[in-house]
Amino acid sequence: MSAGSAAVGSGRRDNPSASAPPMLPPDPASPVGPDPNPTLPRSGSESYVLRPATIADLDEIWAIEAAVFGDDAWSRDLMREELAADHRVYLALVSDSGVVVGYGGLLAVGADGDIQTIAVVPGARGGGHGRRLMEALLQAAFQRGVREVFLEVRADNPVARGLYDSLGFEEIGVRPRYYQPGNVDAIVMRRTERGRE
Ligand SMILES: CC(C)(COP(=O)(O)OP(=O)(O)OC[C@H]1O[C@@H](n2cnc3c(N)ncnc32)[C@H](O)[C@@H]1OP(=O)(O)O)[C@@H](O)C(=O)NCCC(=O)NCCS
């Protein structure tokens, strides 16, 4: 089903995080543009591993969250709650020198999963890390019995939409003017366990 052909309701089914902020905070209009925060870690020649994120990573993850999402970033308290909450899988992308350069989170309850958030520091983008994060979150979801994974993405974020499309997510609806200010639509996407059918 293409975007816009189905209206998605005001809430998500079986989503116990309904009181939490939007699953994916609004993101910059040009997520692969000039580095907005040169103090964030850069990729250089380092290699990276994925590992579970813990509360001990809060400072580094929060720094990335605040720099990447700006005014729309989750609060530090919410990020702390997310890292500690039940039914969550949070992964950290860590350089070989131990610096967190990205993270992603999944909510998995029963047969439904939601990608809560994902971000890679500007200096490490374009190297396949966002894809690795997403693939690991999907694998974690399906290992837990999830059958469908949902997410929301700004309509004006072609990089993320391209990534999700290439991973088999399909657009199932639109939440008009979901991201404020700016009146930017949220595209709701779904990936089934079997992928595109
Ligand atoms: C979205 C994000 C996590 C992708 O991370 P990344 O490490 O740069 O992504 P990858 O290198 O794994 O690339 C994955 C795909 O993204 C798309 N992509 C990456 N860079 C792109 C660019 N410059 N232009 C267009 N598409 C691009 C492509 O589809 C790419 O797949 P391909 O390499 O097979 O062509 C990262 O850009 C980011 O943190 N953006 C800001 C936060 C954000 O937008 N989060 C998502 C909110 S919904």
The ligand as an SDF file (V2000), in Angstrom:
LIG
                    3D

 48 50  0  0  0  0  0  0  0  0999 V2000
   19.2920    7.6250    8.7670 C   0  0  0  0  0  0  0  0  0  0  0  0
   20.7190    7.2980    9.2310 C   0  0  0  0  0  0  0  0  0  0  0  0
   20.6310    6.5350   10.5660 C   0  0  0  0  0  0  0  0  0  0  0  0
   21.3920    6.3990    8.1860 C   0  0  0  0  0  0  0  0  0  0  0  0
   22.6580    6.0480    8.7020 O   0  0  0  0  0  0  0  0  0  0  0  0
   23.9170    5.7890    7.7070 P   0  0  0  0  0  0  0  0  0  0  0  0
   24.9500    5.0720    8.5020 O   0  0  0  0  0  0  0  0  0  0  0  0
   24.3090    7.0530    7.0420 O   0  0  0  0  0  0  0  0  0  0  0  0
   23.2400    4.8290    6.6350 O   0  0  0  0  0  0  0  0  0  0  0  0
   23.9760    3.7610    5.6890 P   0  0  0  0  0  0  0  0  0  0  0  0
   25.3440    4.2190    5.3450 O   0  0  0  0  0  0  0  0  0  0  0  0
   23.8080    2.4230    6.3220 O   0  0  0  0  0  0  0  0  0  0  0  0
   23.0920    3.8600    4.3760 O   0  0  0  0  0  0  0  0  0  0  0  0
   21.8730    3.1770    4.3660 C   0  0  0  0  0  0  0  0  0  0  0  0
   21.0090    3.7000    3.2580 C   0  0  0  0  0  0  0  0  0  0  0  0
   20.6280    5.0380    3.5380 O   0  0  0  0  0  0  0  0  0  0  0  0
   20.4960    5.7160    2.2910 C   0  0  0  0  0  0  0  0  0  0  0  0
   21.5210    6.7550    2.2220 N   0  0  0  0  0  0  0  0  0  0  0  0
   22.6620    6.8480    2.9510 C   0  0  0  0  0  0  0  0  0  0  0  0
   23.3080    7.9850    2.6410 N   0  0  0  0  0  0  0  0  0  0  0  0
   22.5820    8.6080    1.6750 C   0  0  0  0  0  0  0  0  0  0  0  0
   22.7130    9.8190    0.9520 C   0  0  0  0  0  0  0  0  0  0  0  0
   23.7520   10.6230    1.1320 N   0  0  0  0  0  0  0  0  0  0  0  0
   21.7480   10.1390    0.0660 N   0  0  0  0  0  0  0  0  0  0  0  0
   20.6870    9.3340   -0.1220 C   0  0  0  0  0  0  0  0  0  0  0  0
   20.4970    8.1570    0.5300 N   0  0  0  0  0  0  0  0  0  0  0  0
   21.4400    7.8090    1.4200 C   0  0  0  0  0  0  0  0  0  0  0  0
   20.7130    4.6820    1.2100 C   0  0  0  0  0  0  0  0  0  0  0  0
   19.4750    4.0590    0.9300 O   0  0  0  0  0  0  0  0  0  0  0  0
   21.6350    3.7350    1.9060 C   0  0  0  0  0  0  0  0  0  0  0  0
   21.6350    2.4620    1.3240 O   0  0  0  0  0  0  0  0  0  0  0  0
   22.7660    2.0820    0.2150 P   0  0  0  0  0  0  0  0  0  0  0  0
   24.0960    2.3980    0.8370 O   0  0  0  0  0  0  0  0  0  0  0  0
   22.5670    0.6180   -0.0260 O   0  0  0  0  0  0  0  0  0  0  0  0
   22.4790    2.9280   -0.9650 O   0  0  0  0  0  0  0  0  0  0  0  0
   21.5680    8.5780    9.3950 C   0  0  0  0  0  0  0  0  0  0  0  0
   21.5340    9.2920    8.1770 O   0  0  0  0  0  0  0  0  0  0  0  0
   21.1210    9.5000   10.5090 C   0  0  0  0  0  0  0  0  0  0  0  0
   21.4770    9.3160   11.6810 O   0  0  0  0  0  0  0  0  0  0  0  0
   20.2970   10.5110   10.1520 N   0  0  0  0  0  0  0  0  0  0  0  0
   19.8360   11.5150   11.1440 C   0  0  0  0  0  0  0  0  0  0  0  0
   18.8350   10.8940   12.0810 C   0  0  0  0  0  0  0  0  0  0  0  0
   17.6860   10.3070   11.3090 C   0  0  0  0  0  0  0  0  0  0  0  0
   17.2700   10.8180   10.2780 O   0  0  0  0  0  0  0  0  0  0  0  0
   17.1530    9.1860   11.8800 N   0  0  0  0  0  0  0  0  0  0  0  0
   16.0320    8.5180   11.2890 C   0  0  0  0  0  0  0  0  0  0  0  0
   14.7790    9.1250   11.7750 C   0  0  0  0  0  0  0  0  0  0  0  0
   13.3580    8.3390   11.0190 S   0  0  0  0  0  0  0  0  0  0  0  0
  1  2  1  0
  2  3  1  0
  2  4  1  0
  2 36  1  0
  4  5  1  0
  5  6  1  0
  6  7  2  0
  6  8  1  0
  6  9  1  0
  9 10  1  0
 10 11  2  0
 10 12  1  0
 10 13  1  0
 13 14  1  0
 14 15  1  0
 15 16  1  0
 15 30  1  0
 16 17  1  0
 17 18  1  0
 17 28  1  0
 18 19  1  0
 18 27  1  0
 19 20  2  0
 20 21  1  0
 21 22  1  0
 21 27  2  0
 22 23  1  0
 22 24  2  0
 24 25  1  0
 25 26  2  0
 26 27  1  0
 28 29  1  0
 28 30  1  0
 30 31  1  0
 31 32  1  0
 32 33  2  0
 32 34  1  0
 32 35  1  0
 36 37  1  0
 36 38  1  0
 38 39  2  0
 38 40  1  0
 40 41  1  0
 41 42  1  0
 42 43  1  0
 43 44  2  0
 43 45  1  0
 45 46  1  0
 46 47  1  0
 47 48  1  0
M  END
$$$$
